[in-house]
Amino acid sequence: ARAAAGRAAFPASHLDRHPHELSGGLAQRAATALALVGDAPLLLADEPTTGLDRDLVERTVDELRAHTRADGRALLMITHDLAAAERIADTVAVMYAGRIVEIAPAGAFFGSPGPRHPYARGLLDALPERAFTPVPGAPPELGALPPGCAFAARCAAADPLCRTRRPMLTEGVACHHA
């Protein structure tokens, strides 16, 4: 427990504390430490860096990567933190309105040629270190998705086909224009 706590930057002096005595960041690190104790072939990490300072984000993703790589384990990380995803991912899958719209190798997604789906491009362009341009419009209601592409109302390239027929995920992208 002490070794896992140390790897997750969780203070050993807090090991005997109750969950309600921990801050959000400490609780997050405790959850990471627990995940590092097991020997599961697949580690599912849902927003493992939420509430952490950037230094701890980097340390956490580095530990998750080392834990999974050391013994051939797999990691599925769900995150909104694109910097963390870039640091840890081999493959990136971008979802919009509950559907995967792009799957790409991380190097190609974050580098060249970059994302092919307009929403995925918009996510990267919204980052402060990039163009810092917000994605226009608002996402649709998940309980009332439009018949075509869920992103069509926000997409500059949308045409009548986009509004009537949902694009299939083909060659890693779900877009009529990619």
N, C-alpha and C positions, 0 to 999 in steps of 0.2 A: 504494500500500500504506500509506503514511504517513497519507494522508487518511482511508482506511477505518479504520485503527487508531485514529486520533483520534476518529472518530465513534462507535466502539465502546468508548471509554475504555480502549483497550489501549495501554500505554506504548510509545512509539516506541523506547525504549532496549531493549525486549525483542524486537524484530522478528527478530533473528538467533539467538534462543534456540531450542533443540530442545524438542519437546513435553514430554518428561519433566522439563524444567527449569521448567515452569509449574505454578502452583497450579491447583486446579479452577476457581476464578473467572477466572483469567487465560486458561485454556484455553477457557472458555466465551466470553469476550470475543474471543479469537482467531477462534473459529468464527463469531461474529457479524460480525467485520470481513471475513472471507472471503465471507460471504453478501452483504455490502454492495458488494463489488467487482463482482459479476456484473450482468448486464442481463437476467436471466430474467424472463419475464412472470408467473411464479408462484414465490413464495418459500415453501417449507415450513419452518416453524420448530418443531421438536419440543423442548419444554421449554427455550426459549432463555434463561430467566432463572434456571435452577437454579444454586444456589451463589453467587448474587450478593446483595449487600446491597441494601436497599430503594431507596437512591438510585440504584444502578446498574441495578436492575430498571426503574425509571421512565425512566432515560436510554436503556436498551436498547429498551424498547417504543416510546418516542418516536422513536428513530432508525429502527426497523423501519417504523413508521407513515409517517414522512417519506419513507423510501426507496420504499415502495410507492405512496404517494399522488403523489409528484412526477411520475412518468411513467406513471401508470395501471396499475401492477403490482398483482397480487393477493397476499395473504398468507393462508396457512392456518397458524394458530398452535395447537399442541397444548400445553395447560398444565393444571396443577393449581392454579396461582396465580390465584385469582379476581380479586384486585386488579389484576394485570397484564391479565387479560382485560377487565375493566371499563374500563381505561385505553385499550385499543387496539381492541377489537372493534366492528364494526358489527352483526354477527350472532353469536349464541352457540348452539352445539350441545352439549348435555350427553349424555354416554354413561353407561350403566350396564350392566355385564356384557357389554360389547362391542357394545351396540346403542344407537342414538340414541333417547333418550326425550323430548327436547324440542329444538326449534329456535325461536329467537325473536330479534327485534331486540334489540340490547344494551340500549337505553334502557328498553324494556318489561321485559326480564329483570331488570336490576339496579334498576330503579325501580318505577314503577307500570304495570301491575298486578302485576308480579313473576312468578316462575315458576309454571307450572300443574302440572307433574309433582311428585308428593310427594318424590321423591329430589332433584330440582333445588331445591325449596324447602328441603329439609333441608341441602343444601350451603351455601346462603346463611345459613341459621339457625345453622350451626356456626361461622361466622366470629366472631372475638372482638369485632368492632365491631357485631355484630348480637346475637342472643339467646345465642350461644355454647352452643347445644344440640346435642349429638352426634346423628348419625343412629343409631337403635337397631339392634341386631343386627349380623350379619356378612354380607358379600357371599357369594353362592353360588359354588361351584366352577364355573369357566368350562367345564370338560369335562363337566359334569353339570348343565346348566341345567334348572330345573323346566319342566314343559310350558306353563305359563301365563306370567304376568308374572314376570320374574326378581326384581323388587323386592317381590313380594307378601308374602313371609315377614317383611319389615321394615316393611310399610305398615299404618298404623292403619285405612285405608279399604278394605283388601282384603276381597273377598267370594269366594264359590265360583267365579264367573266369572273372577276374576283368577287363581285357582289352576289353571284348566283351559284358558283360551284366551289366547294371547299378544295383547296389544293392538297394533293397527296404528298407525303414525305417521299421524295425521289432523289436519289443520289445525295442524301444528307440535307435536303432543304425542302420546305413545303411552301412554295411560292410559284405563281404562274409566270413570274418575270425573272426568276433567278437563273 
